[in-house]
Amino acid sequence: MTEKVGKLIALPADETPTIATVEDKTKLADQAFFSAAENGDKLLIYTKAQKAIVYRPSTNQIINVGPISIDPQASGTTTQ
């Protein structure tokens, strides 16, 4: 999948992303970053580059890209 996304946007070359799938978009409704996300979309998280990408495989489109901040005190990642 990163090969397809890499043809649409420049990806960090020095890291492998963490990949998640949007399974229930209603649980993300309160987060602006995911406002256009649909079930089945993929989230690619590049922690070193501090970048998150929402990709829709069904249409081969980048839906959103944004910075992330990593809190060393927390175990999770948040989008801004």
A tleap script that builds the chain and sets N, CA, C and O, in Angstrom:
source leaprc.protein.ff14SB
mol = sequence {
  NMET THR GLU LYS VAL GLY LYS LEU ILE ALA
  LEU PRO ALA ASP GLU THR PRO THR ILE ALA
  THR VAL GLU ASP LYS THR LYS LEU ALA ASP
  GLN ALA PHE PHE SER ALA ALA GLU ASN GLY
  ASP LYS LEU LEU ILE TYR THR LYS ALA GLN
  LYS ALA ILE VAL TYR ARG PRO SER THR ASN
  GLN ILE ILE ASN VAL GLY PRO ILE SER ILE
  ASP PRO GLN ALA SER GLY THR THR THR CGLN
}
set mol.1.N position { 0.817 -1.192 0.000 }
set mol.1.CA position { 0.000 0.000 0.000 }
set mol.1.C position { 0.863 1.259 0.000 }
set mol.1.O position { 0.501 2.245 -0.642 }
set mol.2.N position { 1.985 1.250 0.697 }
set mol.2.CA position { 2.814 2.452 0.728 }
set mol.2.C position { 3.348 2.796 -0.662 }
set mol.2.O position { 3.653 3.955 -0.942 }
set mol.3.N position { 3.462 1.791 -1.533 }
set mol.3.CA position { 3.906 2.072 -2.904 }
set mol.3.C position { 2.870 2.928 -3.629 }
set mol.3.O position { 3.226 3.865 -4.344 }
set mol.4.N position { 1.586 2.605 -3.444 }
set mol.4.CA position { 0.511 3.373 -4.087 }
set mol.4.C position { 0.449 4.787 -3.520 }
set mol.4.O position { 0.327 5.755 -4.270 }
set mol.5.N position { 0.534 4.905 -2.202 }
set mol.5.CA position { 0.487 6.217 -1.572 }
set mol.5.C position { 1.709 7.035 -1.990 }
set mol.5.O position { 1.608 8.242 -2.206 }
set mol.6.N position { 2.851 6.378 -2.102 }
set mol.6.CA position { 4.075 7.054 -2.493 }
set mol.6.C position { 4.038 7.636 -3.896 }
set mol.6.O position { 4.826 8.527 -4.213 }
set mol.7.N position { 3.143 7.151 -4.735 }
set mol.7.CA position { 2.976 7.717 -6.073 }
set mol.7.C position { 2.115 8.977 -6.038 }
set mol.7.O position { 2.103 9.752 -6.994 }
set mol.8.N position { 1.397 9.179 -4.936 }
set mol.8.CA position { 0.506 10.330 -4.796 }
set mol.8.C position { 1.113 11.458 -3.970 }
set mol.8.O position { 0.765 12.625 -4.151 }
set mol.9.N position { 2.025 11.104 -3.060 }
set mol.9.CA position { 2.633 12.086 -2.162 }
set mol.9.C position { 4.009 11.574 -1.752 }
set mol.9.O position { 4.219 10.367 -1.630 }
set mol.10.N position { 4.932 12.486 -1.541 }
set mol.10.CA position { 6.269 12.100 -1.091 }
set mol.10.C position { 6.181 11.566 0.341 }
set mol.10.O position { 5.628 12.219 1.226 }
set mol.11.N position { 6.729 10.382 0.549 }
set mol.11.CA position { 6.705 9.756 1.863 }
set mol.11.C position { 8.102 9.777 2.474 }
set mol.11.O position { 9.096 9.785 1.747 }
set mol.12.N position { 8.185 9.787 3.794 }
set mol.12.CA position { 9.489 9.701 4.442 }
set mol.12.C position { 10.183 8.392 4.037 }
set mol.12.O position { 9.601 7.312 4.139 }
set mol.13.N position { 11.413 8.507 3.584 }
set mol.13.CA position { 12.127 7.336 3.077 }
set mol.13.C position { 12.783 6.527 4.187 }
set mol.13.O position { 13.127 5.363 3.982 }
set mol.14.N position { 12.959 7.124 5.350 }
set mol.14.CA position { 13.739 6.478 6.399 }
set mol.14.C position { 12.909 5.809 7.495 }
set mol.14.O position { 13.445 5.459 8.546 }
set mol.15.N position { 11.617 5.628 7.262 }
set mol.15.CA position { 10.818 4.931 8.274 }
set mol.15.C position { 9.632 4.207 7.657 }
set mol.15.O position { 9.147 4.565 6.584 }
set mol.16.N position { 9.186 3.190 8.357 }
set mol.16.CA position { 8.013 2.427 7.957 }
set mol.16.C position { 6.842 2.931 8.791 }
set mol.16.O position { 6.957 3.039 10.012 }
set mol.17.N position { 5.715 3.240 8.149 }
set mol.17.CA position { 4.597 3.802 8.910 }
set mol.17.C position { 3.863 2.755 9.739 }
set mol.17.O position { 3.898 1.560 9.447 }
set mol.18.N position { 3.208 3.235 10.765 }
set mol.18.CA position { 2.209 2.441 11.467 }
set mol.18.C position { 0.931 2.633 10.672 }
set mol.18.O position { 0.576 3.764 10.338 }
set mol.19.N position { 0.234 1.544 10.362 }
set mol.19.CA position { -0.961 1.622 9.521 }
set mol.19.C position { -2.170 1.137 10.309 }
set mol.19.O position { -2.131 0.092 10.958 }
set mol.20.N position { -3.241 1.916 10.238 }
set mol.20.CA position { -4.504 1.548 10.882 }
set mol.20.C position { -5.616 1.704 9.855 }
set mol.20.O position { -5.462 2.415 8.862 }
set mol.21.N position { -6.733 1.036 10.101 }
set mol.21.CA position { -7.897 1.123 9.221 }
set mol.21.C position { -9.051 1.771 9.967 }
set mol.21.O position { -9.329 1.437 11.118 }
set mol.22.N position { -9.723 2.706 9.295 }
set mol.22.CA position { -10.921 3.312 9.873 }
set mol.22.C position { -12.027 2.259 9.783 }
set mol.22.O position { -12.438 1.871 8.689 }
set mol.23.N position { -12.499 1.807 10.930 }
set mol.23.CA position { -13.536 0.785 10.957 }
set mol.23.C position { -14.903 1.352 11.313 }
set mol.23.O position { -15.926 0.818 10.886 }
set mol.24.N position { -14.928 2.428 12.091 }
set mol.24.CA position { -16.196 3.060 12.472 }
set mol.24.C position { -15.990 4.569 12.493 }
set mol.24.O position { -15.567 5.139 13.499 }
set mol.25.N position { -16.296 5.201 11.373 }
set mol.25.CA position { -16.038 6.643 11.244 }
set mol.25.C position { -16.825 7.474 12.254 }
set mol.25.O position { -16.425 8.597 12.562 }
set mol.26.N position { -17.930 6.952 12.776 }
set mol.26.CA position { -18.713 7.704 13.747 }
set mol.26.C position { -17.929 7.940 15.037 }
set mol.26.O position { -18.180 8.919 15.739 }
set mol.27.N position { -16.987 7.058 15.357 }
set mol.27.CA position { -16.170 7.226 16.557 }
set mol.27.C position { -15.135 8.327 16.377 }
set mol.27.O position { -14.536 8.773 17.356 }
set mol.28.N position { -14.916 8.772 15.143 }
set mol.28.CA position { -13.941 9.821 14.857 }
set mol.28.C position { -14.605 11.149 14.515 }
set mol.28.O position { -13.918 12.113 14.179 }
set mol.29.N position { -15.921 11.210 14.594 }
set mol.29.CA position { -16.683 12.375 14.146 }
set mol.29.C position { -16.290 13.661 14.860 }
set mol.29.O position { -16.426 14.743 14.288 }
set mol.30.N position { -15.813 13.571 16.083 }
set mol.30.CA position { -15.455 14.773 16.834 }
set mol.30.C position { -14.032 15.266 16.556 }
set mol.30.O position { -13.589 16.247 17.153 }
set mol.31.N position { -13.316 14.590 15.650 }
set mol.31.CA position { -11.952 14.976 15.317 }
set mol.31.C position { -11.915 15.535 13.892 }
set mol.31.O position { -12.190 14.817 12.931 }
set mol.32.N position { -11.576 16.806 13.765 }
set mol.32.CA position { -11.592 17.486 12.464 }
set mol.32.C position { -10.708 16.801 11.436 }
set mol.32.O position { -11.043 16.784 10.251 }
set mol.33.N position { -9.590 16.236 11.865 }
set mol.33.CA position { -8.676 15.578 10.925 }
set mol.33.C position { -9.369 14.456 10.158 }
set mol.33.O position { -9.042 14.200 8.999 }
set mol.34.N position { -10.322 13.789 10.800 }
set mol.34.CA position { -11.012 12.648 10.197 }
set mol.34.C position { -12.381 13.005 9.625 }
set mol.34.O position { -13.168 12.106 9.329 }
set mol.35.N position { -12.681 14.282 9.463 }
set mol.35.CA position { -14.019 14.697 9.041 }
set mol.35.C position { -14.438 14.122 7.690 }
set mol.35.O position { -15.626 13.893 7.467 }
set mol.36.N position { -13.497 13.887 6.792 }
set mol.36.CA position { -13.829 13.341 5.472 }
set mol.36.C position { -13.533 11.842 5.369 }
set mol.36.O position { -13.697 11.250 4.302 }
set mol.37.N position { -13.103 11.235 6.464 }
set mol.37.CA position { -12.760 9.806 6.441 }
set mol.37.C position { -14.001 8.942 6.296 }
set mol.37.O position { -15.087 9.302 6.750 }
set mol.38.N position { -13.820 7.817 5.664 }
set mol.38.CA position { -14.876 6.810 5.489 }
set mol.38.C position { -14.368 5.480 6.036 }
set mol.38.O position { -13.160 5.268 6.145 }
set mol.39.N position { -15.282 4.598 6.374 }
set mol.39.CA position { -14.892 3.256 6.789 }
set mol.39.C position { -14.078 2.608 5.667 }
set mol.39.O position { -14.440 2.696 4.494 }
set mol.40.N position { -12.985 1.965 6.041 }
set mol.40.CA position { -12.106 1.332 5.063 }
set mol.40.C position { -10.898 2.181 4.693 }
set mol.40.O position { -9.944 1.670 4.107 }
set mol.41.N position { -10.923 3.480 5.029 }
set mol.41.CA position { -9.760 4.330 4.771 }
set mol.41.C position { -8.598 3.853 5.635 }
set mol.41.O position { -8.796 3.263 6.698 }
set mol.42.N position { -7.383 4.119 5.160 }
set mol.42.CA position { -6.176 3.735 5.877 }
set mol.42.C position { -5.519 4.972 6.465 }
set mol.42.O position { -5.491 6.029 5.835 }
set mol.43.N position { -5.000 4.839 7.652 }
set mol.43.CA position { -4.252 5.898 8.312 }
set mol.43.C position { -2.802 5.457 8.382 }
set mol.43.O position { -2.489 4.423 8.972 }
set mol.44.N position { -1.915 6.243 7.778 }
set mol.44.CA position { -0.488 5.978 7.827 }
set mol.44.C position { 0.125 6.995 8.770 }
set mol.44.O position { -0.011 8.200 8.562 }
set mol.45.N position { 0.795 6.520 9.800 }
set mol.45.CA position { 1.392 7.401 10.791 }
set mol.45.C position { 2.904 7.250 10.742 }
set mol.45.O position { 3.446 6.166 10.954 }
set mol.46.N position { 3.569 8.361 10.459 }
set mol.46.CA position { 5.029 8.419 10.439 }
set mol.46.C position { 5.462 9.206 11.673 }
set mol.46.O position { 5.387 10.434 11.690 }
set mol.47.N position { 5.916 8.490 12.711 }
set mol.47.CA position { 6.227 9.155 13.970 }
set mol.47.C position { 7.480 10.018 13.879 }
set mol.47.O position { 7.487 11.134 14.398 }
set mol.48.N position { 8.534 9.537 13.237 }
set mol.48.CA position { 9.762 10.344 13.133 }
set mol.48.C position { 9.522 11.615 12.330 }
set mol.48.O position { 10.003 12.687 12.697 }
set mol.49.N position { 8.786 11.496 11.242 }
set mol.49.CA position { 8.491 12.649 10.389 }
set mol.49.C position { 7.337 13.485 10.944 }
set mol.49.O position { 7.065 14.578 10.448 }
set mol.50.N position { 6.661 12.972 11.969 }
set mol.50.CA position { 5.516 13.636 12.601 }
set mol.50.C position { 4.436 13.996 11.580 }
set mol.50.O position { 3.968 15.132 11.508 }
set mol.51.N position { 4.058 12.976 10.787 }
set mol.51.CA position { 3.069 13.170 9.717 }
set mol.51.C position { 2.063 12.034 9.749 }
set mol.51.O position { 2.413 10.876 9.980 }
set mol.52.N position { 0.801 12.389 9.510 }
set mol.52.CA position { -0.262 11.393 9.382 }
set mol.52.C position { -0.957 11.601 8.046 }
set mol.52.O position { -1.156 12.731 7.601 }
set mol.53.N position { -1.323 10.488 7.414 }
set mol.53.CA position { -1.962 10.529 6.103 }
set mol.53.C position { -3.193 9.641 6.135 }
set mol.53.O position { -3.125 8.491 6.569 }
set mol.54.N position { -4.323 10.176 5.674 }
set mol.54.CA position { -5.533 9.366 5.491 }
set mol.54.C position { -5.617 9.060 4.000 }
set mol.54.O position { -5.667 9.966 3.168 }
set mol.55.N position { -5.631 7.763 3.673 }
set mol.55.CA position { -5.629 7.296 2.281 }
set mol.55.C position { -6.855 6.422 2.039 }
set mol.55.O position { -7.194 5.572 2.863 }
set mol.56.N position { -7.515 6.638 0.907 }
set mol.56.CA position { -8.687 5.845 0.537 }
set mol.56.C position { -8.311 4.888 -0.596 }
set mol.56.O position { -8.209 5.307 -1.749 }
set mol.57.N position { -8.103 3.603 -0.277 }
set mol.57.CA position { -7.709 2.626 -1.304 }
set mol.57.C position { -8.744 2.457 -2.410 }
set mol.57.O position { -8.374 2.214 -3.559 }
set mol.58.N position { -10.024 2.579 -2.093 }
set mol.58.CA position { -11.071 2.323 -3.087 }
set mol.58.C position { -11.037 3.301 -4.252 }
set mol.58.O position { -11.445 2.965 -5.364 }
set mol.59.N position { -10.548 4.517 -3.997 }
set mol.59.CA position { -10.469 5.520 -5.059 }
set mol.59.C position { -9.035 5.970 -5.327 }
set mol.59.O position { -8.796 6.836 -6.169 }
set mol.60.N position { -8.075 5.373 -4.602 }
set mol.60.CA position { -6.661 5.717 -4.726 }
set mol.60.C position { -6.439 7.213 -4.514 }
set mol.60.O position { -5.769 7.870 -5.311 }
set mol.61.N position { -7.014 7.747 -3.421 }
set mol.61.CA position { -6.907 9.177 -3.123 }
set mol.61.C position { -6.343 9.421 -1.732 }
set mol.61.O position { -6.585 8.656 -0.797 }
set mol.62.N position { -5.586 10.507 -1.619 }
set mol.62.CA position { -5.181 11.017 -0.316 }
set mol.62.C position { -6.345 11.888 0.164 }
set mol.62.O position { -6.748 12.821 -0.531 }
set mol.63.N position { -6.878 11.590 1.330 }
set mol.63.CA position { -8.031 12.309 1.860 }
set mol.63.C position { -7.588 13.466 2.753 }
set mol.63.O position { -8.201 14.534 2.744 }
set mol.64.N position { -6.530 13.253 3.516 }
set mol.64.CA position { -6.036 14.308 4.394 }
set mol.64.C position { -4.601 13.998 4.795 }
set mol.64.O position { -4.195 12.838 4.864 }
set mol.65.N position { -3.846 15.054 5.057 }
set mol.65.CA position { -2.477 14.952 5.549 }
set mol.65.C position { -2.333 15.997 6.633 }
set mol.65.O position { -2.827 17.115 6.494 }
set mol.66.N position { -1.663 15.641 7.705 }
set mol.66.CA position { -1.463 16.615 8.758 }
set mol.66.C position { -0.332 16.244 9.685 }
set mol.66.O position { 0.135 15.105 9.694 }
set mol.67.N position { 0.106 17.215 10.466 }
set mol.67.CA position { 1.173 16.954 11.444 }
set mol.67.C position { 0.617 16.237 12.665 }
set mol.67.O position { -0.561 16.364 13.000 }
set mol.68.N position { 1.474 15.494 13.308 }
set mol.68.CA position { 1.114 14.865 14.574 }
set mol.68.C position { 2.133 15.313 15.604 }
set mol.68.O position { 3.264 15.662 15.264 }
set mol.69.N position { 1.731 15.302 16.845 }
set mol.69.CA position { 2.684 15.592 17.912 }
set mol.69.C position { 2.749 14.381 18.819 }
set mol.69.O position { 1.734 13.773 19.161 }
set mol.70.N position { 3.948 14.056 19.191 }
set mol.70.CA position { 4.173 12.898 20.049 }
set mol.70.C position { 4.496 13.405 21.440 }
set mol.70.O position { 5.449 14.161 21.629 }
set mol.71.N position { 3.704 12.989 22.411 }
set mol.71.CA position { 3.951 13.353 23.802 }
set mol.71.C position { 4.734 12.210 24.434 }
set mol.71.O position { 4.197 11.114 24.597 }
set mol.72.N position { 5.994 12.447 24.793 }
set mol.72.CA position { 6.795 11.353 25.353 }
set mol.72.C position { 6.225 10.801 26.661 }
set mol.72.O position { 6.556 9.683 27.055 }
set mol.73.N position { 5.380 11.566 27.328 }
set mol.73.CA position { 4.776 11.121 28.584 }
set mol.73.C position { 3.540 10.248 28.352 }
set mol.73.O position { 3.100 9.531 29.251 }
set mol.74.N position { 2.977 10.317 27.122 }
set mol.74.CA position { 1.764 9.553 26.824 }
set mol.74.C position { 2.103 8.376 25.934 }
set mol.74.O position { 3.151 8.359 25.288 }
set mol.75.N position { 1.234 7.411 25.898 }
set mol.75.CA position { 1.487 6.232 25.083 }
set mol.75.C position { 0.852 6.334 23.710 }
set mol.75.O position { 1.117 5.489 22.855 }
set mol.76.N position { 0.015 7.347 23.466 }
set mol.76.CA position { -0.699 7.454 22.200 }
set mol.76.C position { -0.180 8.577 21.336 }
set mol.76.O position { 0.687 9.350 21.743 }
set mol.77.N position { -0.726 8.655 20.135 }
set mol.77.CA position { -0.404 9.702 19.167 }
set mol.77.C position { -1.661 10.512 18.916 }
set mol.77.O position { -2.755 9.957 18.808 }
set mol.78.N position { -1.507 11.814 18.823 }
set mol.78.CA position { -2.663 12.646 18.541 }
set mol.78.C position { -2.420 13.463 17.284 }
set mol.78.O position { -1.284 13.834 16.987 }
set mol.79.N position { -3.464 13.736 16.562 }
set mol.79.CA position { -3.338 14.607 15.391 }
set mol.79.C position { -3.734 16.010 15.803 }
set mol.79.O position { -4.538 16.208 16.714 }
set mol.80.N position { -3.156 16.977 15.115 }
set mol.80.CA position { -3.453 18.367 15.446 }
set mol.80.C position { -4.456 18.930 14.483 }
set mol.80.O position { -4.836 20.095 14.598 }
savepdb mol mol.pdb
quit
